[in-house]
Amino acid sequence: MTLLIFGSVAVGAMLVTYTLEERSHWFVLGFAVASAAAAAYGYAIAAWPFAGIETVWSAVALLRWRRRVNAAATERVG
């Protein structure tokens, strides 16, 4: 039961942070963390395709977060 709750919270957090991504780069980072948590859930329940896709989503979100942070830093300097 605890594992099911963990997975539900992870996927719910993905939905919320994805919806709020335009407000702040912190929500993009939150999406990356939530995706990593969903991937961990997928590995824990042996749902390998789900876990693999969530791992990729997490990596892509981390790259998007880094780009947004760098762009914001460039805007402040320039």
Backbone bond lengths (Angstrom), bond angles and torsions (degrees), N, CA, C in turn:
res aa  C-N    CA-C-N  psi(-1)  N-CA   C-N-CA  omega(-1)  CA-C   N-CA-C  phi
1 M - - - 1.454 - - 1.531 111.21 -
2 T 1.337 116.88 -40.56 1.464 121.00 179.79 1.527 111.01 -61.48
3 L 1.325 116.35 -39.48 1.462 120.84 179.62 1.533 110.73 -64.73
4 L 1.306 116.72 -40.08 1.464 120.83 178.35 1.531 110.89 -63.53
5 I 1.305 116.93 -41.83 1.471 121.00 178.18 1.526 109.89 -64.41
6 F 1.337 117.07 -43.73 1.463 121.02 177.86 1.531 110.97 -57.24
7 G 1.319 117.07 -47.77 1.457 121.09 -179.97 1.519 112.15 -63.57
8 S 1.316 116.40 -40.85 1.465 120.26 179.21 1.525 111.81 -64.95
9 V 1.324 116.28 -41.42 1.473 120.23 177.89 1.526 110.12 -65.59
10 A 1.331 117.01 -41.29 1.470 120.49 179.75 1.525 111.21 -61.15
11 V 1.317 116.90 -48.11 1.469 120.42 -179.06 1.528 111.08 -68.92
12 G 1.326 116.84 -36.48 1.462 119.88 175.55 1.517 111.88 -63.43
13 A 1.329 116.23 -41.04 1.469 120.54 177.40 1.523 110.98 -64.76
14 M 1.329 116.87 -35.45 1.466 119.61 175.81 1.527 110.31 -60.27
15 L 1.315 116.39 -45.58 1.463 120.77 -178.99 1.525 111.39 -61.68
16 V 1.314 116.77 -47.10 1.471 120.91 -177.81 1.524 110.69 -64.95
17 T 1.327 117.31 -48.51 1.467 119.64 -176.88 1.524 111.58 -67.97
18 Y 1.330 117.72 -34.93 1.456 119.94 177.23 1.524 110.44 -64.35
19 T 1.310 116.36 -40.67 1.461 121.14 179.58 1.525 111.50 -63.50
20 L 1.322 117.58 -33.25 1.461 122.06 -175.03 1.537 114.04 -98.00
21 E 1.324 118.56 6.30 1.463 121.71 -175.14 1.519 114.65 -55.20
22 E 1.316 118.67 -34.51 1.466 120.91 -177.44 1.523 112.50 -69.78
23 R 1.309 117.92 -17.57 1.463 121.18 -177.93 1.519 113.58 -77.93
24 S 1.323 117.03 -33.06 1.461 119.98 -176.24 1.520 110.09 -164.05
25 H 1.337 114.78 149.13 1.467 118.53 176.21 1.526 111.24 -66.29
26 W 1.328 116.97 -18.63 1.473 119.89 178.86 1.524 111.07 -66.79
27 F 1.319 117.83 -30.18 1.457 120.06 177.03 1.529 111.16 -71.20
28 V 1.324 117.06 -29.91 1.468 120.25 174.95 1.532 108.51 -66.29
29 L 1.319 116.82 -43.30 1.466 119.91 176.49 1.532 110.43 -63.59
30 G 1.317 116.59 -40.67 1.463 120.28 176.93 1.517 111.70 -60.33
31 F 1.329 116.45 -39.07 1.460 120.54 177.04 1.521 110.61 -63.36
32 A 1.326 116.66 -40.65 1.467 120.33 178.44 1.527 110.90 -62.34
33 V 1.314 116.49 -43.69 1.471 120.71 179.72 1.526 110.30 -66.47
34 A 1.320 116.97 -43.30 1.464 120.45 179.22 1.527 110.88 -64.15
35 S 1.321 117.06 -37.46 1.466 120.38 176.83 1.516 111.15 -65.39
36 A 1.327 116.84 -39.59 1.463 120.42 176.98 1.529 110.53 -63.92
37 A 1.327 116.80 -39.10 1.466 120.56 177.22 1.533 110.30 -65.23
38 A 1.323 117.07 -41.04 1.466 120.37 177.63 1.527 110.30 -64.56
39 A 1.326 116.81 -37.47 1.464 120.16 176.46 1.528 110.68 -63.65
40 A 1.321 116.49 -42.53 1.470 120.04 177.91 1.524 110.09 -60.58
41 Y 1.323 116.11 -40.93 1.462 120.43 176.40 1.531 109.98 -60.92
42 G 1.319 116.72 -45.56 1.467 120.73 179.41 1.514 112.34 -59.67
43 Y 1.335 116.68 -42.70 1.463 119.87 177.24 1.528 110.62 -65.26
44 A 1.329 116.93 -38.79 1.465 121.01 -178.21 1.527 112.42 -65.02
45 I 1.332 116.98 -33.08 1.464 119.47 -179.94 1.531 111.56 -98.48
46 A 1.317 116.87 7.81 1.468 123.96 178.19 1.529 112.41 62.13
47 A 1.317 116.24 35.71 1.467 121.73 174.11 1.525 106.53 -97.84
48 W 1.314 115.85 75.91 1.466 122.03 -170.29 1.524 114.24 -58.34
49 P 1.334 120.53 -44.91 1.479 118.35 179.02 1.529 111.92 -60.70
50 F 1.326 116.90 -44.19 1.466 121.21 177.90 1.520 110.71 -60.81
51 A 1.319 116.74 -46.21 1.466 121.21 -179.10 1.529 110.79 -62.20
52 G 1.316 116.61 -42.14 1.463 119.96 179.82 1.515 112.59 -64.30
53 I 1.320 116.71 -43.84 1.468 120.83 179.56 1.524 110.56 -64.81
54 E 1.322 117.20 -42.17 1.465 120.22 178.87 1.524 111.72 -65.75
55 T 1.322 117.47 -33.64 1.466 120.74 176.05 1.526 110.19 -63.55
56 V 1.326 115.95 -43.68 1.467 120.19 178.10 1.525 110.22 -64.55
57 W 1.346 117.93 -44.03 1.463 121.32 177.94 1.529 110.49 -56.92
58 S 1.312 116.30 -41.66 1.459 120.32 -179.69 1.523 110.77 -63.37
59 A 1.322 117.16 -44.71 1.467 120.90 179.54 1.530 111.19 -63.96
60 V 1.324 117.33 -42.67 1.464 121.48 179.05 1.529 109.97 -63.24
61 A 1.309 117.12 -42.63 1.466 120.59 179.35 1.525 111.12 -64.64
62 L 1.322 117.62 -38.16 1.470 119.72 176.77 1.526 111.08 -62.67
63 L 1.310 116.82 -41.09 1.473 120.05 177.06 1.525 111.09 -63.86
64 R 1.346 116.96 -42.55 1.466 119.93 178.23 1.520 111.00 -64.42
65 W 1.329 117.08 -39.01 1.470 121.10 177.86 1.535 110.21 -61.97
66 R 1.322 116.36 -46.74 1.466 119.99 -179.60 1.520 111.32 -61.38
67 R 1.329 117.26 -41.51 1.467 120.37 177.96 1.526 111.38 -62.89
68 R 1.311 117.61 -42.31 1.469 120.71 -179.65 1.516 111.33 -66.76
69 V 1.322 117.22 -39.37 1.464 120.24 177.93 1.524 109.82 -65.18
70 N 1.321 117.22 -44.57 1.468 120.62 179.04 1.521 111.29 -64.15
71 A 1.323 117.76 -39.60 1.466 120.82 178.68 1.524 110.63 -64.98
72 A 1.325 117.07 -40.35 1.464 120.29 178.44 1.526 111.11 -65.63
73 A 1.332 117.12 -38.85 1.451 121.09 178.42 1.526 110.96 -66.05
74 T 1.325 116.75 -38.63 1.471 121.37 178.93 1.523 110.01 -66.02
75 E 1.324 117.66 -39.72 1.461 121.14 178.98 1.525 111.39 -63.84
76 R 1.327 117.48 -37.82 1.472 121.16 -179.80 1.522 111.26 -69.47
77 V 1.321 116.46 -38.17 1.467 121.28 -178.04 1.523 110.29 -76.15
78 G 1.339 115.42 -46.28 1.462 121.34 -173.86 1.459 111.87 -77.57
